[in-house]
Amino acid sequence: MRAKDDLDSTTDQRRGGVRSFLLLLAGLGLLAAAVLGVGGYLGYREAKSLGPSDTATVVLLEPGSAVSTIAYTLQDAGVIRNAEFFTAVVQMRRAQSDLKAGEYEIPARASLMDIIDLLIEGKSILHYFTAPEGLTTAQILRLIAADQTLVTEITLEPPEGELLPETYAFTRGETRDEIIRRMMKSQDALIDEIWDGRAMELPFSTPAEAIILASIVEKETGIADERTRIAAVFVNRLKRNMRLESDPTIIYGLTKGEPLGRGLRQSELRGRTPYNTYVIRGLPPTPIGNPGRAAIEAVLHPAQTDEIFFVADGTGGHVFSSTNRDHERNVAQWRRVERERRQGG
């Protein structure tokens, strides 16, 4: 009996030891969890606390940058205190692949969490490039080349008239070729949008011809209310097989659209170039610039009028007429205005 009692006693001792060990492990686990909880809370509070920078700071994060590189860039800019802590928080949020490159304006006193949210959302600084309506392709490309926010050299050579002039938003680091491609795609998208809704019985049948005529309208007036009326004059002349007689087409034939710097000479009015619409009938072979949306819409929806002439009125606009007699009277009035200006000068 004693041997059995000794065996039971030994078994009880072992069971007690296991229980004690398990209780010890449980206690250590609770302690570790508490320590981790306190650490996690302190880390979260630190990540949400106000940042070190008293002013808004612009930071450029290059494409392809690793999280650690981004962290040290932000630390060097003075918008976070510790790069390793930033990296740890990004990893904790499993946001390593969500941070977006770009140029960011970090608000004053932005917390580390605020900065991570900003980079995840990709709210980088936008820059703007504006191409005025009517410029030639060469003139627009020079403006793009001069923009120092864009990068790389221009390799594209778009034909005349294939760029849509307007304002384009972009982020620092975008290439010059990318802006050019966007301008070309924007014009294609515009034509796709409005071509099918054009007026009936226009004297042209292709979008390319519409762009040519729109480029002439764009050069003839900068007054929005006149565009559809001037478009109507040219449409009416084309329907009657009359020459367009547009001065800007002559200039394009002489200088490819660069400013002439003087008035046209009589010899130039009679000069034979493919673009001299005082000599040729119909449209010139290419656009003479890049028309904007309003000019393109004007030639697709010209005003309903029988006018076939217009001449400057001396105030920046034009006076229109339907007969040669009225036109000659308007021309005479314009010449008087010119004489008076010369005499007054």
Backbone torsions as a table, in degrees:
resi	resn	phi	psi	omega
1	MET	NA	-34.9	-177.3
2	ARG	-64.9	-39.0	179.8
3	ALA	-61.4	-38.9	-180.0
4	LYS	-67.7	-40.7	178.9
5	ASP	-61.7	-40.4	178.9
6	ASP	-63.3	-38.4	-179.8
7	LEU	-66.5	-42.0	179.1
8	ASP	-64.5	-39.1	179.6
9	SER	-63.7	-42.7	179.3
10	THR	-63.7	-39.8	179.5
11	THR	-63.9	-42.3	179.1
12	ASP	-62.9	-39.6	179.1
13	GLN	-63.1	-41.5	179.5
14	ARG	-63.8	-43.2	179.3
15	ARG	-62.6	-39.7	178.6
16	GLY	-64.4	-38.3	178.4
17	GLY	-64.2	-41.2	178.4
18	VAL	-62.6	-43.6	-180.0
19	ARG	-62.0	-42.1	179.5
20	SER	-62.9	-41.0	179.8
21	PHE	-64.8	-41.7	179.2
22	LEU	-65.4	-40.4	177.2
23	LEU	-63.6	-38.0	177.7
24	LEU	-62.9	-45.8	178.8
25	LEU	-61.3	-42.3	179.7
26	ALA	-61.7	-42.5	178.6
27	GLY	-62.8	-43.1	178.0
28	LEU	-63.5	-38.2	179.0
29	GLY	-63.1	-43.4	178.0
30	LEU	-63.2	-39.4	178.7
31	LEU	-63.8	-44.3	179.5
32	ALA	-63.3	-42.3	179.7
33	ALA	-62.7	-39.7	179.2
34	ALA	-64.1	-43.9	179.2
35	VAL	-61.5	-46.0	179.6
36	LEU	-63.2	-38.8	179.5
37	GLY	-63.1	-45.1	177.9
38	VAL	-62.2	-43.7	179.7
39	GLY	-64.1	-42.0	178.8
40	GLY	-62.9	-41.2	179.1
41	TYR	-63.8	-45.3	179.8
42	LEU	-63.7	-40.4	178.7
43	GLY	-65.0	-41.5	178.5
44	TYR	-62.8	-42.5	-179.9
45	ARG	-63.9	-39.1	178.3
46	GLU	-65.4	-41.5	-178.8
47	ALA	-66.6	-25.6	179.7
48	LYS	-94.0	-5.8	-177.2
49	SER	-74.6	160.6	-178.6
50	LEU	-59.9	142.4	-178.9
51	GLY	-76.9	172.8	-173.0
52	PRO	-81.9	-16.0	-173.4
53	SER	-87.6	129.4	179.5
54	ASP	-83.6	-11.6	-178.0
55	THR	-129.8	158.0	174.0
56	ALA	-63.7	140.1	-174.4
57	THR	-131.1	132.0	177.2
58	VAL	-91.0	127.4	-178.2
59	VAL	-127.8	133.4	178.4
60	LEU	-105.7	119.6	177.7
61	LEU	-106.9	115.2	-174.4
62	GLU	-70.6	146.1	175.9
63	PRO	-57.7	140.8	178.1
64	GLY	82.8	5.0	-178.5
65	SER	-69.9	137.8	174.3
66	ALA	-72.0	161.4	179.3
67	VAL	-58.1	-40.9	-179.9
68	SER	-63.4	-38.1	178.0
69	THR	-65.5	-43.8	176.9
70	ILE	-59.4	-42.9	-178.1
71	ALA	-60.6	-46.7	-178.7
72	TYR	-71.7	-30.0	174.5
73	THR	-63.0	-43.4	178.8
74	LEU	-67.6	-38.8	178.0
75	GLN	-65.4	-44.1	179.7
76	ASP	-63.6	-30.4	178.9
77	ALA	-78.2	-10.1	176.6
78	GLY	83.1	18.9	-177.6
79	VAL	-100.6	-14.2	170.6
80	ILE	-130.1	160.0	-176.3
81	ARG	-89.6	-34.6	-171.0
82	ASN	-141.9	118.3	-177.3
83	ALA	-65.3	-40.4	-178.5
84	GLU	-64.8	-37.5	179.0
85	PHE	-67.0	-40.4	176.4
86	PHE	-58.1	-47.2	-179.4
87	THR	-61.5	-41.3	-179.4
88	ALA	-64.0	-41.8	-179.7
89	VAL	-67.0	-40.9	176.8
90	VAL	-59.6	-43.0	179.1
91	GLN	-66.2	-39.2	178.5
92	MET	-61.1	-37.8	179.5
93	ARG	-83.6	-1.9	-177.9
94	ARG	53.1	44.7	-176.1
95	ALA	-110.8	17.8	-175.3
96	GLN	-55.6	-39.9	-176.6
97	SER	-91.7	1.4	-176.1
98	ASP	-96.9	-14.3	-179.5
99	LEU	-71.9	131.5	-174.6
100	LYS	-107.6	138.8	176.4
101	ALA	-69.4	161.6	177.5
102	GLY	149.2	-177.0	177.6
103	GLU	-104.8	119.4	-173.6
104	TYR	-119.7	144.3	169.0
105	GLU	-101.0	107.9	-179.3
106	ILE	-83.5	118.6	-178.6
107	PRO	-61.1	154.0	176.4
108	ALA	-58.3	136.4	176.2
109	ARG	63.4	19.2	178.1
110	ALA	-62.1	134.8	178.5
111	SER	-74.7	165.4	178.5
112	LEU	-60.8	-40.3	177.6
113	MET	-63.9	-40.5	177.9
114	ASP	-60.6	-41.4	-178.6
115	ILE	-66.8	-42.4	178.0
116	ILE	-61.7	-43.8	178.3
117	ASP	-60.0	-40.6	179.8
118	LEU	-62.4	-42.8	-178.5
119	LEU	-71.7	-32.4	176.7
120	ILE	-68.6	-42.0	179.8
121	GLU	-70.6	-22.3	178.7
122	GLY	71.9	29.3	-178.5
123	LYS	-81.4	69.9	-179.6
124	SER	-82.7	166.5	-178.7
125	ILE	-67.6	134.7	176.7
126	LEU	-98.6	136.5	171.7
127	HIS	-110.8	164.0	-174.1
128	TYR	-132.8	136.6	173.9
129	PHE	-119.2	127.5	-179.7
130	THR	-116.7	126.0	173.5
131	ALA	-107.4	114.1	179.3
132	PRO	-64.5	147.7	178.1
133	GLU	-62.9	143.1	173.3
134	GLY	92.7	-12.7	178.9
135	LEU	-67.4	151.1	174.4
136	THR	-73.8	165.5	177.9
137	THR	-61.0	-41.5	179.2
138	ALA	-60.5	-39.3	180.0
139	GLN	-68.5	-39.4	177.8
140	ILE	-66.4	-41.7	179.7
141	LEU	-62.9	-34.1	176.7
142	ARG	-65.4	-39.5	177.5
143	LEU	-64.3	-41.3	178.4
144	ILE	-64.3	-42.1	179.8
145	ALA	-63.5	-30.7	-177.1
146	ALA	-82.7	-12.6	-178.9
147	ASP	-76.2	113.2	-174.6
148	GLN	-79.3	-7.8	177.5
149	THR	-80.7	-25.5	177.0
150	LEU	-81.6	160.3	-176.5
151	VAL	-126.6	164.7	179.2
152	THR	66.9	159.9	-179.3
153	GLU	-79.8	156.3	175.8
154	ILE	-76.0	128.6	176.4
155	THR	-115.9	-12.9	-177.7
156	LEU	-87.0	150.2	177.3
157	GLU	-131.1	74.4	-177.8
158	PRO	-66.9	142.7	177.6
159	PRO	-64.3	162.4	178.5
160	GLU	-59.0	134.5	173.1
161	GLY	87.2	4.1	-176.3
162	GLU	-101.0	8.4	177.5
163	LEU	-108.1	139.3	177.2
164	LEU	-97.1	111.1	-179.9
165	PRO	-70.9	124.9	172.5
166	GLU	-172.1	-170.4	179.5
167	THR	-97.9	129.8	-178.0
168	TYR	-117.6	129.8	175.9
169	ALA	-89.3	141.5	178.3
170	PHE	-153.5	164.7	177.3
171	THR	-104.6	153.1	179.9
172	ARG	-56.5	135.7	-179.0
173	GLY	103.2	-10.6	175.7
174	GLU	-69.6	146.2	-175.9
175	THR	-85.8	158.3	177.6
176	ARG	-64.2	-38.3	177.5
177	ASP	-62.2	-35.2	179.8
178	GLU	-64.1	-39.8	177.1
179	ILE	-63.4	-42.9	179.7
180	ILE	-61.8	-44.0	179.0
181	ARG	-62.7	-38.9	178.1
182	ARG	-64.2	-38.6	179.1
183	MET	-66.4	-37.6	178.1
184	MET	-69.3	-44.5	179.1
185	LYS	-64.7	-34.8	179.7
186	SER	-64.8	-39.5	177.7
187	GLN	-67.4	-41.2	177.0
188	ASP	-59.4	-43.3	-179.3
189	ALA	-65.4	-38.1	178.7
190	LEU	-64.0	-46.1	179.2
191	ILE	-61.2	-43.2	178.0
192	ASP	-60.0	-33.4	-177.0
193	GLU	-74.2	-40.1	-168.6
194	ILE	-112.5	-9.5	-173.8
195	TRP	-63.9	-46.0	-175.6
196	ASP	-66.5	-21.1	-179.8
197	GLY	-93.1	12.5	-176.9
198	ARG	-65.9	160.5	178.0
199	ALA	-65.5	157.4	179.1
200	MET	-79.1	155.7	171.1
201	GLU	59.3	40.8	172.6
202	LEU	-78.9	150.4	-176.1
203	PRO	-84.5	29.9	174.0
204	PHE	-148.6	158.5	-171.8
205	SER	-126.9	-1.5	-177.7
206	THR	-129.9	153.1	174.9
207	PRO	-58.2	-35.1	180.0
208	ALA	-60.9	-40.9	178.7
209	GLU	-68.3	-36.5	177.1
210	ALA	-62.2	-40.4	178.9
211	ILE	-65.4	-39.0	178.0
212	ILE	-59.8	-49.8	-178.9
213	LEU	-66.0	-39.1	179.1
214	ALA	-62.9	-34.7	179.1
215	SER	-65.9	-32.8	177.4
216	ILE	-72.2	-44.3	176.8
217	VAL	-57.6	-43.3	-179.3
218	GLU	-59.4	-38.7	-178.4
219	LYS	-76.7	-23.3	-174.3
220	GLU	-81.8	-24.7	-178.2
221	THR	-151.7	145.5	172.6
222	GLY	-108.9	8.4	-179.0
223	ILE	-96.6	120.0	-173.4
224	ALA	-58.5	-41.7	-175.9
225	ASP	-68.4	-15.6	-178.0
226	GLU	-90.6	-16.0	-169.1
227	ARG	-58.5	-48.4	-177.0
228	THR	-67.7	-28.6	-179.7
229	ARG	-74.4	-41.9	176.9
230	ILE	-68.0	-38.2	174.9
231	ALA	-59.2	-40.4	179.7
232	ALA	-63.4	-39.9	178.0
233	VAL	-58.6	-47.9	-178.8
234	PHE	-67.8	-38.5	177.4
235	VAL	-62.4	-43.8	179.4
236	ASN	-64.1	-38.4	179.7
237	ARG	-67.7	-41.0	177.5
238	LEU	-62.2	-40.7	179.3
239	LYS	-62.8	-31.9	-178.7
240	ARG	-93.4	6.8	-177.7
241	ASN	59.7	32.6	175.7
242	MET	-90.8	150.1	174.5
243	ARG	-67.6	145.7	-178.9
244	LEU	-70.2	-34.8	177.3
245	GLU	52.5	57.7	179.5
246	SER	-107.8	120.6	-179.5
247	ASP	-58.3	-41.2	-179.0
248	PRO	-59.1	-27.9	178.3
249	THR	-69.0	-35.3	177.4
250	ILE	-64.4	-45.0	-179.2
251	ILE	-60.7	-41.6	179.0
252	TYR	-62.0	-39.4	178.3
253	GLY	-65.1	-25.9	-179.3
254	LEU	-89.1	-40.3	-170.5
255	THR	-126.8	5.1	-172.9
256	LYS	59.6	31.3	173.8
257	GLY	93.4	-2.7	175.6
258	GLU	-73.0	148.4	-177.7
259	PRO	-54.5	135.5	-179.3
260	LEU	-76.9	-31.4	177.6
261	GLY	80.8	6.3	179.2
262	ARG	-164.1	174.8	176.2
263	GLY	-76.5	162.1	177.3
264	LEU	-73.0	144.0	176.4
265	ARG	-92.2	156.9	178.4
266	GLN	-59.6	-36.5	179.7
267	SER	-65.0	-32.2	179.0
268	GLU	-75.0	-31.2	175.3
269	LEU	-64.2	-30.5	-179.0
270	ARG	-96.6	-6.6	-175.2
271	GLY	-66.8	141.0	-177.0
272	ARG	-92.0	103.8	169.3
273	THR	-130.0	159.3	179.4
274	PRO	-61.7	-14.5	-175.6
275	TYR	-105.3	-3.4	-177.2
276	ASN	-80.4	98.8	-176.7
277	THR	-79.2	2.9	166.8
278	TYR	-81.7	-16.4	-177.4
279	VAL	-110.1	-49.3	-177.7
280	ILE	-82.9	157.7	172.4
281	ARG	-102.6	151.6	-179.4
282	GLY	80.4	-160.0	-176.1
283	LEU	-86.7	150.9	171.5
284	PRO	-66.4	169.3	-173.0
285	PRO	-70.3	-24.6	-180.0
286	THR	-141.4	167.6	169.7
287	PRO	-60.0	160.9	177.4
288	ILE	-109.0	14.1	179.1
289	GLY	171.1	-169.5	-179.6
290	ASN	-112.3	105.5	-177.8
291	PRO	-75.8	151.0	175.3
292	GLY	-85.3	178.0	-177.4
293	ARG	-57.0	-44.9	-175.6
294	ALA	-62.2	-40.0	179.9
295	ALA	-68.6	-38.9	178.5
296	ILE	-65.4	-43.9	178.3
297	GLU	-64.0	-33.5	-178.9
298	ALA	-63.9	-41.3	-178.4
299	VAL	-76.2	-21.7	175.8
300	LEU	-84.5	-18.9	178.2
301	HIS	-138.2	65.9	-178.2
302	PRO	-67.7	158.1	177.6
303	ALA	-62.0	152.9	177.2
304	GLN	-87.7	96.9	-177.0
305	THR	-155.2	157.1	176.6
306	ASP	-101.5	14.6	-178.0
307	GLU	-68.2	140.3	179.8
308	ILE	-130.3	5.1	179.3
309	PHE	-136.3	151.1	165.5
310	PHE	-153.1	151.8	178.3
311	VAL	-147.6	154.8	-179.2
312	ALA	-58.7	144.1	-179.2
313	ASP	-104.8	1.3	177.6
314	GLY	90.7	-4.7	-179.3
315	THR	-115.4	7.5	-176.7
316	GLY	103.2	-12.7	178.4
317	GLY	-107.8	-160.1	-177.5
318	HIS	-136.3	156.7	172.0
319	VAL	-112.9	137.5	-171.7
320	PHE	-112.0	154.9	178.3
321	SER	-152.9	159.0	-178.6
322	SER	-107.9	-10.8	-178.7
323	THR	-125.6	156.3	179.7
324	ASN	-65.5	-37.6	-179.7
325	ARG	-61.5	-47.2	178.6
326	ASP	-63.7	-37.6	179.6
327	HIS	-64.0	-43.5	179.8
328	GLU	-62.8	-37.0	177.3
329	ARG	-65.4	-40.5	178.7
330	ASN	-67.5	-37.3	177.6
331	VAL	-64.8	-41.9	179.5
332	ALA	-61.8	-40.8	178.1
333	GLN	-63.1	-42.1	179.2
334	TRP	-63.5	-38.5	179.0
335	ARG	-67.1	-34.3	175.4
336	ARG	-64.6	-40.6	178.3
337	VAL	-62.0	-42.5	178.7
338	GLU	-62.2	-42.8	179.8
339	ARG	-62.3	-45.9	-179.7
340	GLU	-61.1	-36.0	177.8
341	ARG	-67.6	-43.0	178.2
342	ARG	-63.1	-42.3	180.0
343	GLN	-67.7	-37.4	179.3
344	GLY	-71.7	-27.5	179.2
345	GLY	-77.6	NA	NA
